[in-house]
Amino acid sequence: MPCTQRKARILLRQKKAKIISYKPFTIQLQIATGETLQEINIGVDEGAVHIGIAVTSCNKVLVKGEIELRHQSKVQKSITELIKKKSA
């Protein structure tokens, strides 16, 4: 679960956590903390051309994205163009 930079520095200094990764910066606790769950909401908005996706927690957006679908009438044309680009 996310924590502030100050809290992470304190935990590292007290040897209660260790660094797992620098990109993204991730630490792992070395002490038992019990089981804490954080409520996460996933939203999907399906449309004819676009699909929107968002993951939120505590009124903060954690991840968001958009997927553009191919139109049925343009599928054959776009696939042909992609094949031509790949072969060039």
C-alpha positions in Angstrom: 0.0 0.0 0.0 1.3 3.5 -0.7 3.0 5.6 1.9 4.6 9.0 2.0 8.2 9.6 1.2 8.9 10.6 4.7 7.4 7.4 6.1 9.4 5.4 3.7 12.7 7.1 4.7 12.0 6.5 8.4 11.2 2.8 7.8 14.4 2.4 5.8 16.5 4.2 8.4 15.0 2.0 11.2 15.7 -1.2 9.1 12.0 -2.0 9.2 11.9 -2.0 5.4 14.2 -2.8 2.4 14.3 -1.5 -1.1 12.8 -3.8 -3.7 12.9 -1.7 -6.9 14.0 1.8 -7.8 11.8 2.3 -10.8 9.1 2.5 -9.6 10.5 3.0 -6.1 9.2 0.1 -4.0 10.0 -1.0 -0.5 9.0 -4.1 1.4 8.3 -4.2 5.1 10.5 -6.5 7.2 8.1 -6.5 10.2 4.7 -8.2 10.6 1.9 -5.7 10.3 -1.2 -7.9 10.1 -3.6 -8.0 7.2 -4.8 -4.7 5.9 -7.1 -4.5 2.9 -7.6 -1.3 0.8 -10.8 -0.8 -1.1 -10.3 -0.5 -4.8 -12.9 0.3 -7.4 -12.6 -0.6 -11.1 -14.7 1.2 -13.7 -15.2 0.2 -17.3 -17.1 2.4 -19.7 -18.0 0.5 -23.0 -18.7 2.6 -26.0 -19.1 2.0 -29.7 -15.6 3.3 -30.6 -13.8 3.7 -27.2 -13.6 1.7 -24.0 -12.6 3.7 -20.9 -11.0 2.0 -17.9 -10.2 3.5 -14.4 -9.0 2.1 -11.1 -9.6 4.3 -8.0 -9.0 4.1 -4.3 -9.9 6.6 -1.6 -11.1 9.1 -4.3 -7.7 9.0 -6.1 -7.3 7.7 -9.6 -4.6 5.0 -9.6 -4.7 3.9 -13.2 -6.7 5.2 -16.2 -6.7 4.3 -19.8 -8.6 4.3 -23.1 -8.8 1.7 -25.8 -9.8 2.6 -29.3 -11.7 0.0 -31.3 -11.6 -0.4 -35.0 -14.8 0.3 -36.9 -16.2 -2.7 -38.7 -16.3 -0.7 -42.0 -12.6 0.3 -41.6 -11.3 -3.1 -40.5 -10.4 -4.5 -43.9 -8.8 -1.2 -45.0 -6.7 -0.7 -41.9 -5.5 -4.3 -41.9 -4.4 -3.9 -45.5 -2.6 -0.7 -44.7 -0.8 -2.3 -41.7 0.4 -5.2 -43.9 1.7 -2.8 -46.5 3.6 -0.8 -43.8 5.1 -4.0 -42.3 6.3 -5.3 -45.7 7.8 -1.9 -46.7 
